[in-house]
């Protein structure tokens, strides 16, 4: 897919090779993006939909305090560690 010149919905970029005018091909190996209030509650279902059973949660100290700890607890409570 050629890199669009106008803004597109985020899903237009996910998990696709994007040919850029810079001459390189870029790729976002991201399967799913959820932007909504309470999206963290959807984590267990998304992990399972993508075939996962183990999760690596990556954050810095600040992000962990803001959302990471809550996400870790949601995943743990769902049996995904």
N, C-alpha and C positions, 0 to 999 in steps of 0.2 A: 504494500500500500504506500502510495506517495504521501509524504507529510502534508497534511492540509494547510492551506494558507489562512484559513479562517478558523476561529475557535470551534471545537467539536465537543460533544458530550464525552466525558472521561472514558467511557467504554469503547470509544472508537480507537483508543490508543493501547488498550490492554491486550497483552499476550500476542502482539503482532510485530512484524518487522516493519519499520517505517523508514522509507528512503527519504533522506533529507537533502535540501539544496546545497548543504555543505559538502556533499559527495559521500557521506558516510551513511550506513544503515544503522539505525538505533532500534532498540527493543526494550519494551517494558514487560518483563516476565512476571507480571502481576495478573492474577486470575480474576480478582473480584475487589471492588471498592464499594463500601457502603458509607454514605454520608447521611446520617440522621440522628436525631436525639435517641439515645439508648441503643445505638448500633452495637455497643460492646456485648449486649445480651444475645446478639445473633452469632457471636463467635463460635460456640459449640456446633451449631447447625452448619455453619460455613465450613468449619474444619472437617466435619464428617462428609459434607457434600463433595469436598475436594479429595476425599479418600484418606484424610489424615487421622492419626490417633495420638501422635506425640507433637507437642508444640514447643517451639523456641520463641520466647518472648524477648524482644530486644528493645531496650529503652535506656535513657540516662536517668540519673537520680531524680531530676525534676519531673520528667515525663512519667516515671514510675509512680511518684507521689500523686500526680494529677489523674492518671488513668491506668497505668500499668498494673498496680497492685489489685485494683478492681477487676481488671481483665484476667489476671492470674487466678484470682479467687473464683471467677465465673467458670473458667476452664477446669480448675481443680474440682469444683462442685459437680461438673458434668463428667468427671472421670477422665479428663484429658490433661495430662501433665507432661 
